[in-house]
Amino acid sequence: MQASTDTIPGALRPRRVARPLLWVIFTGASLASIIALAADWSWFAELFTHFRLYYLLAQGLLIIAFLNTRRYGWLAVTLLLAAPNAWYVGPYLLPLVTSAGHAAPEREGTQVLTVNLSFRNAEFGKVIDYIEAQQPEVIVLSEYTREWQAALAPALADWPYRAERPRPTPFGMAVYSRQPLRDVEWLDLGVPESENLRVALSNHGVELYAVHLMPPSSPQLAAGRNRQLAALAGLLAKSSRPRLVTGDLNLTPFSPYFSRLLAATDLSDTRRTQGLHVTWPAMPVPVWIPIDHSLADPSAGVLDVRTGPDIGSDHFPLEITLAPAS
């Protein structure tokens, strides 16, 4: 009997650790989910919306644990708080299920490559090698500086059509293209010294919006980004051409501001049928979120959207495939 009782404390240690950890996970996921519900009223609360995927994963583990321990009251609370997260995140996880066992479709047609260079990034060769390997028709470059302009101009001679405004800040912009760019227009989205561009792709009749919006890291910057979103929505609503918006919007599809942009413009999030495809941060920290986007009309002919490799920036590039020009 003594040998049996001596083994009990050791057997209970994992349970003693698991119970506090379970409540830490429950408390963190619950509080974060509740705060995210206040996104319409607080810039700080809106930051919590961007990580709904991780709350949902944690809540999935909690649901299993509460079912196993028959804690049905806590299970009900978890299910209630998980519902908004599942509403936003679920459509982006569904392609992972529906495409299981199916080969990825071959990509054909125009490649629009969207790259946030990072204005402090000096990995010029890595970016050039990646672009040359991809051979896109159109390249959208944000955080475009004089240093990047000097490095890329001779290397990308095969993309002779260019619209560019380098800046020493993160808000320079450039579009390189193999096909002529028509109706080039630099856009005023209500925030000075932030470059955003509209061009028509001559071979496709698509109106391309290359954008990089403000990061919502303070009340003032969040207000600036929301002002840019409203101005962008107004411009998009007036266009009669097939539209493609790409770039760093500094928000995820899980924010109410993203939903409003789509509702105001009748654009679709083309990533939604492809999966989540996170783009930031490009580092081995498992809190990746999708803040670089491809929004388009069905008539723009977007066939495929996916994330590219690490190229030295803090963002992964976004690879967009358009249907071949008719």
C-alpha positions as CSV (number, residue, x, y, z in Angstrom):
1,M,0.0,0.0,0.0
2,Q,2.8,2.4,0.8
3,A,4.4,2.0,-2.6
4,S,1.0,2.8,-4.2
5,T,0.4,6.0,-2.2
6,D,3.9,7.2,-2.8
7,T,3.2,7.3,-6.5
8,I,0.0,9.5,-6.2
9,P,1.7,12.9,-5.8
10,G,3.8,12.3,-8.9
11,A,0.8,11.3,-10.9
12,L,-1.1,14.4,-9.8
13,R,1.6,16.8,-10.8
14,P,0.5,17.1,-14.5
15,R,-3.0,17.7,-13.4
16,R,-1.9,20.4,-10.9
17,V,-0.1,22.1,-13.8
18,A,-2.8,21.6,-16.4
19,R,-5.6,23.1,-14.3
20,P,-4.0,26.5,-13.8
21,L,-2.9,26.5,-17.4
22,L,-6.4,25.8,-18.5
23,W,-7.8,28.7,-16.6
24,V,-5.0,31.0,-17.9
25,I,-5.9,30.1,-21.5
26,F,-9.6,30.5,-20.7
27,T,-9.1,33.9,-19.1
28,G,-6.8,35.2,-21.9
29,A,-8.9,34.0,-24.8
30,S,-12.2,35.2,-23.2
31,L,-10.9,38.7,-22.3
32,A,-9.4,39.1,-25.8
33,S,-12.6,38.0,-27.5
34,I,-14.7,40.4,-25.4
35,I,-12.3,43.3,-26.0
36,A,-12.4,42.6,-29.8
37,L,-16.2,43.1,-29.7
38,A,-15.6,46.8,-28.9
39,A,-13.6,47.4,-32.1
40,D,-16.1,50.0,-33.4
41,W,-15.6,52.2,-30.4
42,S,-11.9,51.9,-29.6
43,W,-8.8,51.8,-31.8
44,F,-7.1,49.7,-29.0
45,A,-10.0,47.2,-29.0
46,E,-9.7,46.9,-32.8
47,L,-6.2,45.7,-32.5
48,F,-7.6,42.6,-30.7
49,T,-9.7,41.7,-33.8
50,H,-6.6,40.9,-35.8
51,F,-5.8,37.8,-33.7
52,R,-9.2,36.1,-33.7
53,L,-7.6,33.0,-35.3
54,Y,-5.5,32.4,-32.2
55,Y,-8.4,33.0,-29.8
56,L,-10.4,30.4,-31.8
57,L,-7.6,27.8,-31.7
58,A,-7.4,28.3,-27.9
59,Q,-11.1,28.1,-27.5
60,G,-11.1,24.8,-29.5
61,L,-8.8,23.3,-27.0
62,L,-10.9,24.7,-24.1
63,I,-14.1,23.1,-25.7
64,I,-12.4,19.7,-25.7
65,A,-11.2,20.1,-22.1
66,F,-14.5,21.3,-20.8
67,L,-16.4,18.5,-22.6
68,N,-13.9,16.0,-21.1
69,T,-14.3,17.3,-17.6
70,R,-18.1,17.9,-17.9
71,R,-17.8,21.6,-17.0
72,Y,-20.8,22.5,-19.1
73,G,-21.2,26.0,-17.8
74,W,-17.7,27.0,-18.8
75,L,-18.3,25.2,-22.1
76,A,-21.3,27.3,-22.8
77,V,-19.4,30.5,-22.1
78,T,-16.5,29.4,-24.3
79,L,-18.9,28.5,-27.2
80,L,-20.6,31.9,-26.8
81,L,-17.4,33.9,-27.0
82,A,-16.0,31.7,-29.8
83,A,-19.0,32.3,-32.1
84,P,-17.8,35.8,-33.3
85,N,-14.3,34.5,-33.9
86,A,-15.6,31.6,-35.9
87,W,-17.8,33.9,-37.9
88,Y,-14.9,35.9,-39.1
89,V,-12.2,33.2,-39.3
90,G,-14.2,30.2,-40.4
91,P,-14.6,31.2,-44.1
92,Y,-10.8,31.4,-44.4
93,L,-10.2,28.0,-42.8
94,L,-12.9,26.3,-44.9
95,P,-10.6,26.0,-48.1
96,L,-8.2,24.0,-46.0
97,V,-10.9,21.4,-45.5
98,T,-12.5,21.5,-49.0
99,S,-9.1,21.3,-50.8
100,A,-7.8,18.4,-48.7
101,G,-6.7,15.7,-51.1
102,H,-6.9,17.9,-54.2
103,A,-3.8,19.0,-56.0
104,A,-3.2,22.8,-56.2
105,P,-4.3,24.3,-59.5
106,E,-1.6,25.2,-61.9
107,R,-1.1,29.0,-62.1
108,E,-1.2,30.6,-65.5
109,G,-1.5,34.2,-66.8
110,T,-0.4,37.5,-65.3
111,Q,1.5,37.5,-62.1
112,V,0.9,40.6,-60.0
113,L,3.6,40.6,-57.3
114,T,2.9,42.7,-54.2
115,V,6.0,43.3,-52.1
116,N,6.4,45.3,-48.9
117,L,10.1,45.9,-49.1
118,S,10.6,47.3,-45.6
119,F,12.3,50.6,-45.9
120,R,15.1,49.5,-43.5
121,N,15.7,46.2,-45.4
122,A,19.0,46.0,-47.3
123,E,18.5,42.5,-48.7
124,F,18.5,43.9,-52.3
125,G,19.9,40.8,-53.9
126,K,17.3,38.5,-52.2
127,V,14.4,40.6,-53.5
128,I,15.9,40.9,-57.0
129,D,16.5,37.1,-57.2
130,Y,12.9,36.4,-56.1
131,I,11.4,38.8,-58.6
132,E,13.5,37.4,-61.4
133,A,12.5,33.8,-60.4
134,Q,8.8,34.8,-60.4
135,Q,8.9,36.8,-63.7
136,P,5.6,38.7,-62.9
137,E,4.1,41.1,-65.4
138,V,3.4,43.7,-62.7
139,I,5.3,44.5,-59.5
140,V,3.8,46.6,-56.7
141,L,6.4,47.8,-54.2
142,S,5.7,49.6,-51.0
143,E,8.1,51.1,-48.5
144,Y,10.0,52.2,-51.6
145,T,13.1,54.4,-50.9
146,R,15.8,56.0,-52.9
147,E,18.1,53.1,-52.0
148,W,15.6,50.6,-53.3
149,Q,15.1,52.7,-56.4
150,A,18.9,52.6,-57.1
151,A,19.1,48.9,-56.5
152,L,16.1,47.8,-58.5
153,A,16.2,50.2,-61.5
154,P,19.0,48.5,-63.4
155,A,18.2,45.0,-62.2
156,L,14.6,45.2,-63.4
157,A,15.2,46.6,-66.9
158,D,12.8,44.0,-68.3
159,W,10.0,45.9,-66.5
160,P,10.4,49.2,-68.4
161,Y,7.1,50.9,-67.5
162,R,7.2,52.5,-64.1
163,A,5.4,54.8,-61.8
164,E,7.4,55.6,-58.6
165,R,7.6,58.0,-55.7
166,P,10.4,56.9,-53.3
167,R,10.4,58.3,-49.8
168,P,12.8,57.9,-46.8
169,T,9.8,56.8,-44.7
170,P,7.7,53.6,-45.0
171,F,5.3,55.3,-47.4
172,G,7.1,55.4,-50.7
173,M,5.4,53.4,-53.6
174,A,6.3,52.1,-57.0
175,V,4.7,50.0,-59.7
176,Y,6.9,48.2,-62.3
177,S,5.3,46.7,-65.3
178,R,6.1,44.8,-68.6
179,Q,2.9,46.3,-70.1
180,P,2.2,50.0,-70.6
181,L,0.5,51.7,-67.6
182,R,-2.3,54.1,-68.5
183,D,-4.1,56.8,-66.6
184,V,-1.5,56.9,-63.8
185,E,-2.8,58.8,-60.8
186,W,-1.3,59.4,-57.4
187,L,-4.2,59.3,-54.9
188,D,-4.9,61.7,-52.0
189,L,-6.4,59.5,-49.3
190,G,-6.3,62.2,-46.7
191,V,-2.9,61.6,-45.1
192,P,0.0,63.7,-46.3
193,E,3.2,62.1,-47.5
194,S,1.6,58.7,-47.9
195,E,1.9,57.5,-51.5
196,N,-0.9,55.5,-53.0
197,L,-1.4,54.9,-56.7
198,R,-4.1,54.1,-59.3
199,V,-3.1,52.8,-62.8
200,A,-4.9,51.0,-65.7
201,L,-3.2,47.8,-66.9
202,S,-3.4,48.3,-70.7
203,N,-3.5,44.6,-71.6
204,H,-6.2,43.6,-69.2
205,G,-8.5,46.6,-68.8
206,V,-8.0,46.2,-65.0
207,E,-7.7,49.3,-62.8
208,L,-5.0,48.6,-60.2
209,Y,-4.9,50.3,-56.9
210,A,-1.5,50.0,-55.2
211,V,-1.9,51.1,-51.5
212,H,-0.1,51.2,-48.2
213,L,-2.2,52.5,-45.4
214,M,-1.2,53.8,-42.0
215,P,-0.5,51.3,-39.1
216,P,-3.1,51.6,-36.4
217,S,-0.5,51.8,-33.6
218,S,-1.9,54.9,-31.9
219,P,-5.2,56.8,-31.8
220,Q,-3.9,59.3,-34.4
221,L,-2.5,56.7,-36.8
222,A,-5.6,54.5,-36.5
223,A,-7.8,57.6,-37.3
224,G,-5.5,58.3,-40.3
225,R,-5.9,54.7,-41.6
226,N,-9.7,54.8,-41.2
227,R,-9.7,58.1,-43.1
228,Q,-7.7,56.5,-45.8
229,L,-10.1,53.5,-45.9
230,A,-13.1,55.8,-46.3
231,A,-11.4,57.9,-49.1
232,L,-10.3,54.7,-50.9
233,A,-13.8,53.3,-50.7
234,G,-15.2,56.5,-52.2
235,L,-12.7,56.4,-55.2
236,L,-13.4,52.7,-55.8
237,A,-17.2,53.2,-55.7
238,K,-16.9,55.7,-58.6
239,S,-14.8,53.5,-60.9
240,S,-16.5,51.8,-63.9
241,R,-13.6,49.5,-64.7
242,P,-12.8,46.0,-63.2
243,R,-10.8,46.9,-60.0
244,L,-8.0,45.2,-58.2
245,V,-6.7,46.6,-54.9
246,T,-3.5,45.2,-53.5
247,G,-1.0,46.2,-50.8
248,D,-0.6,46.6,-47.1
249,L,-3.9,47.8,-45.7
250,N,-2.7,47.4,-42.1
251,L,-5.8,45.5,-41.0
252,T,-7.0,41.9,-41.3
253,P,-10.3,40.5,-42.7
254,F,-11.4,40.1,-39.0
255,S,-11.8,43.8,-38.5
256,P,-15.2,45.5,-38.9
257,Y,-13.4,48.2,-40.9
258,F,-12.4,45.6,-43.5
259,S,-16.0,44.4,-43.8
260,R,-17.2,47.9,-44.3
261,L,-14.7,48.5,-47.1
262,L,-15.9,45.4,-49.0
263,A,-19.6,46.4,-48.4
264,A,-19.0,49.9,-49.7
265,T,-17.2,48.9,-52.8
266,D,-18.8,45.5,-53.8
267,L,-15.2,44.0,-54.0
268,S,-14.4,40.5,-52.9
269,D,-11.5,39.3,-50.8
270,T,-9.9,37.0,-53.3
271,R,-7.9,35.3,-50.5
272,R,-11.2,34.0,-49.0
273,T,-11.5,31.1,-51.4
274,Q,-7.8,30.3,-51.2
275,G,-7.2,30.2,-47.4
276,L,-5.7,32.5,-44.9
277,H,-2.2,33.1,-46.4
278,V,-0.7,35.2,-43.6
279,T,1.8,37.9,-44.6
280,W,3.1,39.5,-41.4
281,P,5.4,39.3,-39.4
282,A,8.0,37.4,-41.5
283,M,9.7,35.9,-38.4
284,P,9.5,32.6,-36.5
285,V,6.9,33.8,-34.1
286,P,3.5,32.0,-34.3
287,V,1.3,35.1,-34.4
288,W,1.2,35.7,-38.1
289,I,-1.7,37.7,-39.6
290,P,-2.9,38.6,-43.1
291,I,-2.6,42.4,-43.5
292,D,-1.5,42.4,-47.2
293,H,-4.4,42.0,-49.5
294,S,-5.9,41.3,-52.9
295,L,-9.4,42.7,-53.3
296,A,-11.1,42.6,-56.7
297,D,-14.2,42.5,-58.8
298,P,-15.0,39.0,-60.3
299,S,-14.4,40.5,-63.7
300,A,-10.8,41.4,-62.8
301,G,-10.1,37.7,-63.3
302,V,-8.1,36.8,-60.1
303,L,-7.5,33.1,-60.3
304,D,-5.1,32.5,-57.4
305,V,-3.6,34.3,-54.4
306,R,-0.8,33.0,-52.2
307,T,2.0,34.1,-49.9
308,G,5.6,34.1,-51.1
309,P,8.8,33.3,-49.2
310,D,10.9,35.2,-46.8
311,I,12.8,37.9,-48.8
312,G,14.4,39.8,-45.9
313,S,11.4,42.1,-45.3
314,D,9.2,42.0,-42.2
315,H,6.4,41.0,-44.7
316,F,5.9,38.0,-46.9
317,P,5.1,39.0,-50.5
318,L,1.7,38.3,-52.0
319,E,1.5,36.5,-55.4
320,I,-1.6,37.2,-57.4
321,T,-2.5,35.4,-60.6
322,L,-4.8,37.0,-63.2
323,A,-6.6,35.3,-66.1
324,P,-4.7,35.7,-69.4
325,A,-5.7,38.8,-71.3
326,S,-8.3,38.2,-73.9
